[in-house]
Amino acid sequence: MASINTIEFKDGKLCLLDQRKLPKLFSIFECQNYRDVEFAIKDMVVRGAPAIGVAGAYGLVLAASEFIELPKEEFLEQMKESVNVIGNSRPTAVNLMWAVKRMEAIIEENKEKSNVDIYKALLAEANTIEKEDLETNKAIARHGNEIVPENATILTHCNTGALATVGYGTALGVIREAYYSGKNIRVFVDETRPRLQGAKLTAWELVQEGIPATLIPDSVAPVLIRDGKIDLIIVGADRVASNGDTANKIGTYMLSQIAKDFNVPFYIAAPISTIDFEIASGEEIVIEERDSMEITHINGVRIAPEGIEVYNPAFDVTPNSNITGIITEKGIIRQPYSLNLAKLRQIQGC
Ligand code: MRU
């Protein structure tokens, strides 16, 4: 398997593989300070729920190093501001808030210690979050592989691979696992308008590894599903509510609805850090709206007339009733989600 370094903290800098430029250019975006990380998350240099969580954690390591010489009180003030800035850089994927909360807890626990000690503790926590992500994805992949039949055609949406995580991926991790365990699979990849994460990123990951894949316009998916060409749909998640309602890339809801009409199993693959136990249902999920230029322009060239109004939500919410199962690192959660996710929460103590 080709190794992709999406996120690397080295020599006191956060090095991100610039996903805005793939697959044409393979370039590294260096974050020297936490404002660079804020920019990188907002502008989608780094994207995908788990990846922005890890990047956010390192953003706070950079903040601690930036303010390390300040008197303790000012240092803590600046850290508070950084937590706020990083935590609010994108609103939908809960992994970002989850990682920032873990880092905030480290600051709180160590606040009586020196700034240097706080920095060291933050760096250790960010390293742990990074390491855990890869292990978690491998576990999701193993559980997910159990529901992939031999000779399966699998449809996926957006990018949930090594680029969206520290490595291996969630939904794409399941696909990888199925392929490397010797199953004869084919993947159908939605191009994923308007940012084209499917065409630019997922297709790139699959081609690099020689996993059989076909790229399709998003609007072809319903036809393939109706015609019995898809055995299974697996997508990722940006936030799962306590009742199983799931926010993911715009277009996911539409897929789930068609899948339900034609009895095609529809799975979410996501780490437990994507589950927001604080919210009861998908109604409480804030959906990010992105710049109208993502719709009116292609590669910087205007394609829509001046003066047209644009609505560009980046995510939608799939109701729990459309979801066959949620593949986590602790196994596959099925209906009734409110009950089974509550049980998972108890076991995890989160
Ligand atoms: O806007 P993006 O590219 O950050 O959206 C990504 C998705 O919607 C993914 O499906 C989700 O974050 C899961 S990534 C493992």
Residues whose N, C-alpha, C, O or C-beta is under 5 A from the ligand:
A	BS01	MRU	R47 G48 A49 H157 C158 N159 T160 A164 T170 Q197 G236 A237 D238 N248 K249
